Amino acid sequence: MASEDEAIDEACNSYDAVIIGAGVSGMYQLHRLRELGMTALVLEAGTGVGGTWYWNRYPGARFDSESYTYGYSWSSELLAEWDWKERFSPQPENLRYLEFVADKFDLRRDMRFDSRVTAAAYDEEQNCWNVETEDGFRVRATFLITAIGALSVPVLPKIDGIDDFRGPSFHTSHWPKEEVDFTGRRIAVIGTGATAVQLIPEVAKTAGHLTIFQRTPNWCAPLHNGPIERAEMDDIKTRYEEIFETCNSTFAGFEHVPDRRKALEVSHEDRWALWEKLWAEPGFGIWMANFRDVLVNEEANALMSEFAASKIRERVHDQAIAEKLIPTNHGFGTRRVPMETNYYEVYNQDNVELVDLRETPIEAVTETGIRTSDGERPFDLIIYATGFDAVTGAFERIDIRGVDGVELRNVWADGPRTYLGLQIAGFPNLFTLVGPNNAATFCNMPRCIEQNVDWVTDLLGHLRENGLTRAEPTEQAMDDWGEHVVTSGERMLFTKVNSWFTGVNTNIEGHEQRRFLLYAAGLPTYREKADEVVANRYHGFALS
Ligand code: NA7
């Protein structure tokens, strides 16, 4: 019988790469490695593929990206076969799409589900990564690729008594697979971010009573979802090349192209005309296709915020409630803009109450409800739409050790340091798709994911062609990248505001201060920099 160590050695030889995560990035990475002729195993915590679209099953969950800009672009067959039915496709359909892709490319064959990775350690002598899952499964591979997502670690609020509640309660990202019936029930939703803003109108339809606990209002914008009819889908299929080309040319990978004018250079009438037009159009145009100074100039931003506030006042009947829903501590678009469908109208319903936690903070969750400073409210169900330990959270939950057992958690204690958001000095052969300081953190995800995966695959192909087996960036390359990340990001107003964009999470100790988690120079600049590295013979990397 083989000893445990021998078994591990055998396993080591059987995989060139281990990929953590079977979401949009892990699935594509597996496909690309197979094309290279490499062997790979995907370890996935869930019981199926889909990542974000596997976990986030709450009612109302859907793309805020135009569906046809979100799908994979790399298979013309897939593009021809799949029909998107809604402009902003809902979660069940998105999961079906990813399952369809998994079937079509036979991806599950190299996936192990129910496998939450807990540790990964680099063995210098063998040039191998030892990877371990929660259930004790161990595997070794030359390359370790994390495809663990930027928003995959749900966080519950730090509230006294949170475990005392006797009724059902859950985080939106741990929504039960069975349908949850709201009919006639007293329901609490804590949080008013992009998730809550999708969820709340759905709950409000049938809840007996819905109470929304808001700590910080956000600037929401209308989604304007609708069906994609046959003729339009057929037309989209003829234009895919052009659509993806446009997406790849814009800052965040959407088809919304910014207006070349500045808000401060045009007349009041022209400003409002563009804003009215964008407000009435589907999707992120109001955020991404706005005047080019709105997200970088405080004066321009204040005017845009005034416009958005006027829209809230028009839609909410009770003006005292409208004022509570208008953000006062940050300008339009400086936090993630939640896209809404009848969100503001919910506050006109008799069965809905808004609790402003700035006036009456939560004191505790009790056995039967929630107590704020003005009293206790009973509930049958509490829903936490309280967000995620963004970008670095999923890394911190794996014990990742590089050369000499150095812990990634310690290396990133004062904020992440990477090269291209894809590699880290001291952690050879570890590739971090959608990692911190990578364009994919602020992007129409698949557009940046495909760039990440293609780039990593090209590097692995380059190593193979040249008989090399080890890639690691230099400290200098990381320092230079860090400086580029900060200097290019500073001009953006969102870097001056607390949100998950800036790594602030009051529910997590040590995450009270802003950190540079994102890459805010945009996809085209990122792509150019990443391509330059290749053109300069992988400048900044030690390949051996
Ligand atoms: P977000 O955008 O991080 O929103 C979380 C919400 O939960 C936000 O309104 C928070 O208020 C609120 N929150 C968090 N902790 C508390 C406590 N302790 N008490 C009261 N309220 C709290 O997460 P989402 O899931 O909505 O969206 C995440 C991303 O997923 C989104 O950007 C999309 O890209 C998809 P705060 O603003 O911190 O005062």
Boltz pocket constraint, residues with backbone or C-beta under 6 A from the ligand:
constraints:
  - pocket:
      binder: B
      contacts: [[A, 151], [A, 157], [A, 158], [A, 159], [A, 190], [A, 191], [A, 192], [A, 193], [A, 194], [A, 195], [A, 196], [A, 213], [A, 214], [A, 215], [A, 216], [A, 336], [A, 357], [A, 385], [A, 386], [A, 387], [A, 388], [A, 500], [A, 507]]
      max_distance: 6.0
